[in-house]
Amino acid sequence: MSWSTLRKRLPSTAVVAYVSGVSALTFAIADDKLHLRQWKTTCHRIAAPPDISVSVSIRSKVRAGASEIGQGCVDWPAGRALLQWVIAGGVPLTDATVLEVGSGVGLTSIGCALSAQQCAVARGRAPSQFIASDVCDAALANAKHNAAHASNEELPLKFCKWNAAGGLSAVKRLPMDAASLTHVIGADLVSAPVFEGSPLTDDDDHDGLEATLSALLAVNPKLSIHLVLTNRCAGGAVSALAGSAGVQHIGGVTFDPALFRFERRCARLGLAVERQPLPEEIVRQVSASQPLHVRFQWWLASTWDDGLLLYTVRRAA
């Protein structure tokens, strides 16, 4: 195209770009004010050789806010990372009983159950049983919806309403015998919904998640507990993602004070906590399964730059 032809077309191109930009901005403002989009569906394709290949469509809330449906209906990156870590060998997919704490949209448990179903057929073993728990009724209802649309067959998956805070009293409220569990998993369970400058106290050492993990290990010392937790101070965009679900970012630090508090509380309760970055192979597998725009969003949010951390919790020696 010659320069003269381009000059003739520039005005019309500029008009189209301007109108498109104004239209997009108008829709964004109207969407924010009128809540035009209530839900979105994302498809996760999970592959882990040699005999697992599943696809999970997850319905999640576009906007979370601070309502009951809030954080539990957001398709968080940590849940996808935990799912990949589990099916890559982090948790047995046969002959195990796994409790997920704070299952949210259900991606992790649903994907694990689908994978366990495939493994059971391929290996001639009993599939691992997964129990997805959450304290939010709306989140559980949405997770059940997602599970119902994930497979035409009955999955090795159950749902239960359970508040993981409370220590021994929480363990007693479990709808199953804690001694029957082999593994406990969870993603993005630790956060600090406070503003900069607010204190992070240890007043509820014996009532929070840490106390419940301690009580579970007291009942079942052989229990394996693995959590993928989010460091919301790893990058600027991480705070934006967290803020979209009503979780306030604490500025001025590079490691989330809420995670420091979690580790400190565990130590006070006699628990040994091991923290490490997600294995590079898990990062590669998850990244390869994402569309290009999602990869960019996760990179922008510093998801892989200390944004997601793998925790293992045991009884101290």
Disulfide bonds with the S-S distance in Angstrom:
none
